[in-house]
């Protein structure tokens, strides 16, 4: 006969992949007929738009487009021109635990891009792409809490309290965003847009009822050519606020929401040198975790029957640390040429490494700084330098830490003695989880036609307590109950001093 157990539901998602997929994309592109021959490519930047992510049997596949923006110097013209080149990409990541029912969270980014002339009518473009991928498998799980009717078979049970972190929801929402922006009056009018970039940030997310409310911003920066052939920039902060349907999460849940681009268009309105129309396709990806307190049934026995128990190992995880920290970077970069002016400056993030010394973990990201400079001779040159940026955090041994980094403000760049000075902030956002295992009784059965035979056993036993013994173990060994042992020895608590002589009553 099988005894019924009280079960605590632990339905949610289990992480089956957390990886950074890196690959290089290259393409040769013909210069459009409307554009004159090119003398040189002065600078290259890219915007990544993710179009599809799909979980398959044993792998995940992601595809999208890298929109490369090339600043080129045409032959016989004053001022730079923009050349747009699209690089389609498809990348995959493998894991035997991935199934078509898994949820995929992906964050694409460019570590850098460059281009060179093959001839005046053809360019070769290269982009260094990384996609940070997490895959979550749905799990219908439960934890055994207790035997529901212990008196039925004289069952004694032992339980322990523990905490675990459950990924309760992985959800996403696509949504469009569009706006018309006006250049500040202190800026010159634009004749043509040359480059644009968007930095997306979600600063606040909270579950209320069945809704996830999140707020963030899109920081748009544009580089444009003025009527006199010079270059100028514009910066815009665009607020974002959305609702997303979620399930299974309480209002105290921990919400991680990331925003990515699925499409981007920037256009200067015809006949107006100050109005810029921007249209974005955005995808919000939410991973919601919740810490729960559990009661686990860890041991059972019966004073009346021999029990058959099944034991399962529970994998438990805890949030060891979760936080954000901004690190201010200020560096003097050697540019190789003496810049008269810094026309444009931005940062792309490389890989994050972790170096542990005891409980101190140093998170380090390679920040790739890109400068577009004008020299004293009037030449426009691009300079790229890499700066390691570190953030120390204290994490317990064995903690698994995932970290994302972003530049959270426009990069300041200015000429300085020997090169250019740059200043910018880098935000480190980390989540550290620790794992543990616990054995729990998942099934209990007994033969009601075969009770334990007590005949011939002494009714009382004297027993000396050995070091570290629990009252539970002694009572179980002699087929009695901890309560009866405490009453027989006038004990007020279950803690047993070493060397104590116990009077153990036996069940008859």
N, C-alpha and C positions, 0 to 999 in steps of 0.2 A: 504494500500500500504506500502510495506517495503522499507526503505531507505538502500542503499548500504553503507557498512562501509569499510574503509581502514583497513586492518589487517596486523599486524606484526607477522611473523611466529616465533614460539618458539619451534620448534620440537627438541627433544632431549631425555633425560632420567631422570626419577625421582627415587630417592633412596627409596626403600621400605623395606630394611633390612640392618642393620649395627650391627652385633653381634659377640661375641666371643663364639664359641662352644667348650666346654671342655669335654673330656672324658678320661677314663683310659682304656688302653689295656693291657691284660695279656695273656701269652701263656707259656705252658710247652714244652720244646724242648729236644729231645734226643741228647746226645753227639755223633758225628759221630764215626763210627768204627775205622777210621784212627787216631783218637785222643785218647791218654791214659786217664785213670781216672783222674778226676779233684780233686784237694785239696781245691781250693777256687776260687771265682770270685773276682778279685781285683778292677775292674772298669767296668762301663757300660756307653756307649754313643750311641746316636741314630741319624740317618739321615732320614728325612721325604721326601718322594717323592709322589706327588699328581698325580694320574692317571686320575681321572674323576671328573667333576663337572657338575651338570645338574639341571636346573630349571624345576620343575614340578608344577602341580596345587596345590597351597597352601604350597609348601615346596621346599627346595633345598637339594640335596643329593650330598655328596662328598665322594670319596673313594681313597685309596692309600695304601702305604706300609711304615711302619717304619722299617728301616734296623738297628737293634741293633748290636753293636759291643762290645763284651765282652772280657776283658782281663783276662785270666785265668792262674792259676798256676797248671800245670800238675803234677801228682804224679811221682816222680822219675826223673824229668827233671829240668835242670837249664834254667831259662829264661821264659818269659811269652809267651802264645799262644793266637791267636785270634780265637774266636768262633762267627760266624755270625748267627743271628736268625731274621727271618722276622715276623713282626706282621701286618697282613692286617687290615685295619680299614675302617669303613663306618660310617659317621655321618650325621645328618640331622638338619636343622633349619626350623622353621615354620613361615609363615606369610600369612594371607588371600589375600594379594596383589600380591603374587608371581604367575606368569603364565609361561607356557612353553616358551614364547617368551622373557623372562627376560634374562639379562646378569649377569653372576656371576663372582665376583672377590674374590679369596680366597688366604689366606696366612697362610699355616700351620707352626707350630713350636712346639718344645718340651720344656716343662718346666723342664723336667728331666727324667731320666731312671735309673732303678736299676735291679739287678738280684741276685738270691741266689741259692745255690745248694739244690736240693731236695735229691739227692744222687750223688755219683761220676759219674753217667752216665746220669743225668737229671738235667736241670736248669729251674727255674721259672723266667721269664722276665716280668717286668712291665714298661710301658711307660706312661707318663703324657702328653697327646696331647692337643693342642689348635689350632683351625682353626679360624682365623679372616675372617669373611665373610661379603661381601657387595653385595647386589642384586639391580639391576637397571631395572626398567620397561620402555619400550619405550613409549614416549608420543608425540602425534601429537597435538600441542597446538598453540594458537595464542592470540594476545592481540589486542583489538580494539583501533585504533589510532584516527580516525576522521570520520565524515560523509562526503562522497565523493562529494555530490552535495547539499550543505546546502541551496542554494537559491531556490531550487525546492519547498520547503515547508516553507520558512522563518525560517529556523532552526538556532538557536544560540547554540554554543557548547563550553564546558569548558574542557580543558585537563590539565594534569600535567605531568611533566617529572619525571622519576624514573629510578633507576638502578636495574638490577637483574643479578644473576649468573645462567647460564644454563649449565648443563652437556650435552655437545653436542655430545660426542662420548665415547663409552666404547668398546675397541677393545683388541684383544690378538694375539700373534704370537708365535707358538712353533718353536724352532730351536735347532739343535745339536751343541755341542762344544766338540772338542777333541784336545789333545796336548800331546807331550812327554816332560817331565820335567827332569832336571838333578840336582841332589843334589849338593850343593856347595862343592868345594874342601876342605873347612875347616871342613866339616862334615865327620864322619866315614861312610863307606859303609854300606848298609842295607842288612840284611840277610832275613828279612820278614817284611812286612807292618802289623802293629797292629791296627791302627785307622786312620781315616781321617775325616775331616770336611770341609765344604765349606760355606763361607759367601758371599752372593750375594748383590751387591749394584749397583743402577743406579744413576749416579751422574749428568747427563746432558740429557735433553730431550727438543726437539723443533720441532714445526711444520713448514715445508717449503713446500708450495703448498699442494699436497695431501699426503705427506709423513711425518711420524713422525720419526725423527732421534734421537736415544738414545744411550748413551755410558755409560758403567759401568765397573765393574770388578768382578771377582770371586777370592776370597782369599782362597787358599787351604792350609791346614795345615795337616801334616802327622806325626804320631808317629810310629817309627819302631824299631825293635830289631837288634842290631849289632851282629857281629860274636862272640864277647865275652859274649853275653847274656845281655849286657847293653842296655839302651834305649837312643834314640836320636830323634830329631825332624827336620822337614824341612818345610819351608814356601815359598809359591809362589803366586805372584800377576799376574793374567791372565786378560788382557784387553778384553772387549766385546764391539762391535759396530754393530748396526743393524738398518735396515729400516723397518717401518711398514706402511701399507696402512691405511689411516684414511680419514674420510669425515666430512664435516660440521664445521671444526675448522679453525680459522684464525691463522695467525702467531704470534699473541700476546696471544694466548690461554695459560692457565695454565695446565701443563702436569704432571700427577703423574704416574710414571711407576715403577712397582714392578716386581722382578725376583724371580721365584721359581724353584725348582728342580722337574723334572718328572722322572729322572733316574740318577744314578751315579755309576761309576765303576772306581776303582783305582787298578792298578796292577803293581807289580815290575817285570821288564823284566827279563826273564830267563837268568841266567849266567851273569847278569849285576847288580851290587849292587848300581848303581847310577841313573839309568833311570827308571822313573815312567810314565806309560801310564795312562792318565785320560780321561774318556769319560763321558759327561754330556748331559742329555736331559733337556732343559730349556724352560720355558714358561714366556714370557713377557706379563704383563697385564697393560693396559693403561686406565686411566680415565682422560678425557680432559674436562676442564671447561672453560667457556668464560663469561666475564662480558659484559653486553649489556645495552645500554641506550635506554629506551622506552618512547614513548609518549602515555599516557593512556587517553582515552575518559571517563571522569568522570561524566559529566552531559550534558543534552540537553533539550531544550524546543523550541517551535515554537511560533511566533507572529501571525501565521495564522491558525494553526490547533492544536487540542489537540493531543499530542503524547502519544503513548503507548511504554514504555521503558522496556527492560529486563536488569536486573543488574546481573552481575556475580562477584564473589569474586576471585581475583587473589592472588595466593600464590607467594610471591617474596622472594628471598634469596639473601644475600650479603656476600661476603668474608670479615669477620671482621678481620682476621689475618691469615697469612700463613708464616711459617718459620721453621728453623732448628737451633738447638743449641747443641753443644757438652759439656758434663759435664765430667770433669776429676775425676776419682775415685781413691783414694789411701787409703787403709785400712790395718790394722794389724789384721789378723784372728787367733783366737785361734784354733789350730788344734787338741788338745788333746794329740798329740805325738810330740816329738821334731824331725822335719824333717831335715835330713842332706842335702837333695836336693829336689827341685821341678822338677819333670820329665815332667809334662804336666799341662797346665792350660787353662781353657776356661770358657765362661759365657753363660748361657741360660737365656732368658728373661721371666719373669712372667707377671702378669697382670699390666696394667696401671690404676691407680686411679687418680681422680681429686678432689681437695679440694679447694673450693672457699671462699674467704673473700673479699667481695666487687668486685672490678674489678681485683683483683690479684688471679690467679688460680695456684695452685701448682700441677704440673704433677709429679707423683711418680711411678716408676717402681721397682718391686722386681727383682734385679739381682741375679741369682743363680750362685755362683762361685764354680767351680769344680776343685779340685787340685788332682794330682796324685803325691804322695810323697814317697821318700825312707828314711826310718828311719836309725838311727845310727847302728841298728842291721842288716841292709840290707833288711828289710821287706818292701814290696810295699803296701801302704795304700792309699785309696781314701778318700778325705775330701770334703764335700759340705757345704757351708755356704750361707746365704741369706743376701744381703745388699740392703737396700732401697736407691734409687737414685732419687733425686728430681730436678725439673727444674721449676722455677717460670716464668709465663708469664702474661701479662696484657691483659685481654679480657673483652669486654663489657658484662653487665648483659644480660642473656638470650641467649648468644652465645652457639651453639652446637659445641663441640670440639672433633675431633677424633685425636688420637695420636698413632704413631708407634715408637718403640725404637729398637735400634740395637747397638751391640758392634762393633766399626768401626776399630779396630786394634787388633793385638794379645795381649793376656793377659800376663803381666809380673808377674811372681811369683818367690819368693826367700825366703829361710829360714831367720827368724828373731827371736829376743829374744821373747820367749813365743808362737811362732807359725810361720806364714808365712806372708810376706808382698805381697800384690797384687796391681797392678796398671793397669787401663784400661779406655778407653773413652766410654761413652754412648751417642749416638746421639738421641735427641728427634726431631721428625718431626711431626708438627701438622698443622691441617687445622681447622679453626673456622668459622662457618657460622651463620649468624643471619637471622631470618625469619620475615616477615611482611605480612600484608594483605592489599589489595587495592580494592575498589569497582569500577567496570568499566561498562559502558553501552555496552552490547553485542548485542542488537537488538533494532531497532527503526521503528515504523510503525505508520500510521495515516490513517484516513478516508477522502479521498479527496472530498467526497460529504458532509462533515460536517465541514465547516469552523467555526472558533470562531466568535461569534456574538459580535460586538463592539458597536452596537446601544444602546443608553441610558447611556453609560459610559461617565464620564467627560473627557474632552480632556487634562486637566492638573491637577496634584495632587501635593500638598505640603506635604513633608514627612520629619520628623525629624530622623536623623541617631542614632540608638541605639549602645551601646558598642559592638564591635566585628563584626558588620554587614559588609558583602561584597557587593560591587556594583553589582556583579553578582546576588546575592540573591534578592536584591531590584528590579533590572530590570526584573528578572524572575517573581517575585510576581505580577508585574503590567503589564506583557505582553508586555514590550518594550525591548529595547536593551541597553546594557551598553554604547555603543557608543553614542546613542541619549541622554542619561542622562548626559554624560560628556559634550556634546556640549551645552545642555540647561543650564548647570551650569558653563560653562567655566572652566571645570576641566582638568588639564594636566596629571593627573595620577589617578589610580583606588583606591588609598588609601583614605579612608574617615575618617575625624576626628569626634569624638563623638560630638553629639549635633548640627551638621551642618544641616541646613534646605535645603532640596533638592527640586528642581522643576522637576517633573517627567512628561514628555510628554507621552501620551497614544497613542497607535496605533489605527487608525480608519479605 
